[in-house]
Amino acid sequence: ACLSSPASVSQQEPSLVAPHLVKPPLQHTSTLSSNQWIRQCSEKELSRLQVYDILPAVSRTRLALIINNMEFENPQMMRRGADVDQNQMQKLLEGFGYKVETAKNLSAQEMGATLSTFSQRDEHLRSDSTFVVVMSHGLRDKICGRLHCPEREDTLHTDNIFNTLNNQNCKGLRGKPKVIIIQACRGGEWLALTSLEPPADYEEDAPFYQVHKESDFICLCSSTPDNVSFRDVNKGSILIQHIIEVMRENAWKDHIEELFSKVQRKFTDFKRQIPAKERSTLIKKFYLFPGF
């Protein structure tokens, strides 16, 4: 497979570039070897494709973070099925070579502190990317902590995630892809279907009704602003289910924006919710290279 020039990755080992015009694999991605789906390419093609550098597994230290608020001070806010989301997402990210850090049932202050600590981990210096997955109840641009209730707001603004991981505050991930997935309601409205009842077994994830400072992010939110998200109490949230399915089937050949677009298309027949790709500042294509 093609290797990048030394200048493109400062004092780091050579990296792979994107798979291009390859045949579909004959096996599940978890059993693939890299030479089954990465073709030879030239330095000229590397420049043309504009792909984020991926470090070899033997030398990189990929980290991912999952924050999952299931239990709240108000027992009526229990997010049944969220444990399924966490387990499945952790398995998926581990399959992509990430060491997954998990945190559960945090207040807004604790979420902020957890993100801050994660952003300063030394492993990021030897990594090529990160995933941060936050699952909770939510408001329009806020994520609810475990102390949230009608009488007392306990929320973390989504800007906090981006600010904590931006190029100014997280130098270890400067210029590297940062994938943010937020499974939470963003309001109490239903998408063009306010008169319909929720589907059976689904709950809403609403609490109650010098360098660019920020770059190389992509964020997938479970719903558009002011709208609710749904979660199956047995299978977990619809968004996480579709992310798992799409990535397992397509990560060997599609970059992250293509993967997220395919996740969105999974909602074509589910009119009550549509995920939103937001705040994308990726300047290159980010391939996950499962099996490498």
Secondary structure, DSSP 8 states (H G I E B T S, - for coil): -----GGGSTTS---B----S----SS-GGG--GGGT-----HHHHHHHTB--B--TTT---EEEEEE----SSGGG--TTHHHHHHHHHHHHHHTT-EEEEEES--HHHHHHHHHHHHT-GGGGG-S-EEEEEES-B-SSEEE-TT-BTTB--EEEHHHHHHHHSTTT-GGGTTS-EEEEEES--SSB-TT-TTS---TTEEE--S-----SS-SEEEEESS-TTB--EEETTTEEHHHHHHHHHHHHHTTT--HHHHHHHHHHTTTT-TT---EEES----SB----TT-
